[in-house]
């Protein structure tokens, strides 16, 4: 159990630490380590320090998604990183949660969401974790809501604490969350005369945001009827139909510069933009257009 030796943590190189996280996630001693992290704060912070430094590595991500790590430990890790980013300056919590959510899979996100009190204190984190859920875990989350006697209004109410631009950014970056919210608005909302004025206000605001994103949903659907995204993705970039990117560029030119990357993420998740090459090309062309009035 070399993790119990303090000298290991003091002297290990980044490669040795990465090897450690990769080996322990395969089952060797992980539960024992996780239990020790729960009772020894200083040791826990030390492990988190290295996990944070190596967070982009697949071995670290597998470690963070192991079920031996309790939801409480995962929350501590999230706020450990939050503190690191905050101290670095130029901090935006929404951007941080957009980044940190990518470290967790759907199942692990659901486990964190089960911490009801902690989630209620941080609606921004809650929404980002919800955006990680796949259809199967969404069903499991609905079961959690029922067990805790929470209504759909309670769930939708978390959006009332966020600004419209924050909600729009989150939904553009999560096609699944957008889809499920659309479904909730249709099937899970009380009749108008059963809602409080505040609930009605929240609902109308969210409807407005969803409708603004639906414009892009419709655009992607129409583009999909004209171009076969699957066939296009099988071709090298120089063999793809240039008209598709021309149409995307034309529409994105109408979007404020600050919103373009988020809309582009949404288009990519819907297949209208195929890969990183197209994404980079589009952003470069838009930059040229803003500066010189022409794409290329």
VENZI-V659369 format. One line per field, one symbol per residue. psi: psi as a letter, one per 30 degrees, with the letter a starting at -180 (. if undefined). burial: b if it has 16 or more other C-alpha atoms within 10 Angstrom, else e. Layout:
# VENZI-V659369
psi = ???
burial = ???
This chain:
# VENZI-V659369
psi = ifffjeeeeefkleeeeeeeeeeffgfjgeeeeeeeeffjeeeeeeeeeeeeegffkeeeeeefgkffjleeeeeeeefeeeeeeefflhkjeeeeeeeffffkaeeeeeeeffieeeeffifeeeeeeeffkleefeeeeeeeeeeghkleeeefffffflleeeeeeeeffjeeeeeeeeeefefgkllefgkleeeeeeeeeeeeeeeeffeeeeeeeeeffekjeeeefflleffljfeeeeeeeeefffkkeffeeeeeeeeefgfekeaeeeeeeeeeeeeeeeefgle.
burial = eebeeeeebeeeeeeebbebbbebbeeeebbebbeebeeeeebbeebbbbbbebbeeebbbbbbbbebbbbebbebbbebbbeeeeeeeeeeeeebbbebbbbbbbbbbbbbbbeeeebeeebbbbbbbbbbbeeebbeebeebbeeeeeebbebbbbbbeeeeeebbbbbbbbbbbbeebbeebeeebeeeeeeeeebbebbeebeebbeebeebbebbeebbeebebeebeeeeeeebeeebbeebbeebbeeeeeebbbbbbbbbbbbbbbeeeebeebbebbbeeeeeeebe
